[in-house]
Amino acid sequence: MAALVVTAVAVVLLYSSLVAVTTALGLLGSTMLVLVVFAAWFGTWLLLEVAWEWHAGRLHVRE
């Protein structure tokens, strides 16, 4: 849930910039906007999940 909140806040703050960048793509602009938002959500979720598991001691890295 935290990843969704972080992504939503980032999208709200950066929406005009995202639209300006994706407008140049024409019809694919909306598809790219959705893809960027999804990638941001997934990346944030993955980062928070790994950090949580590492903090809880369940993530073991082989050396």
C-alpha positions in Angstrom: 0.0 0.0 0.0 2.9 2.4 0.8 4.3 2.0 -2.8 0.9 3.0 -4.2 0.8 6.1 -2.0 4.4 7.1 -2.9 3.7 6.6 -6.6 0.4 8.5 -6.5 2.1 11.5 -4.8 4.9 11.4 -7.3 2.5 11.3 -10.2 0.5 14.2 -8.8 3.6 16.2 -8.4 5.1 15.3 -11.8 1.9 15.0 -13.9 2.5 18.1 -16.0 6.1 17.0 -16.8 4.9 13.5 -17.7 2.2 14.8 -20.0 4.7 17.2 -21.7 7.1 14.4 -22.4 4.6 11.9 -23.6 2.6 14.5 -25.8 5.4 14.3 -28.4 4.5 10.6 -29.0 1.0 11.5 -30.2 -1.4 8.6 -30.0 1.1 6.5 -28.0 1.3 9.2 -25.3 -1.4 7.8 -23.1 0.1 4.3 -23.4 3.5 5.6 -22.4 2.0 7.6 -19.5 0.4 4.5 -18.1 3.6 2.5 -18.6 5.7 5.1 -16.8 3.2 5.2 -13.9 3.1 1.4 -13.7 6.9 1.1 -13.8 7.2 3.7 -11.0 4.7 1.8 -8.9 6.4 -1.5 -9.5 9.9 -0.1 -8.8 8.8 1.6 -5.6 7.0 -1.6 -4.5 10.1 -3.7 -5.2 12.4 -1.3 -3.4 10.1 -1.2 -0.3 9.7 -4.9 -0.3 13.4 -5.6 -0.4 14.1 -3.0 2.3 11.4 -4.5 4.5 12.7 -8.0 4.1 16.3 -6.9 4.7 15.3 -4.9 7.8 13.3 -8.0 9.1 16.4 -10.2 8.6 14.7 -12.5 6.1 16.8 -11.4 3.2 20.1 -13.2 3.0 22.7 -12.2 0.4 25.3 -14.9 -0.5 28.9 -13.7 -0.6 
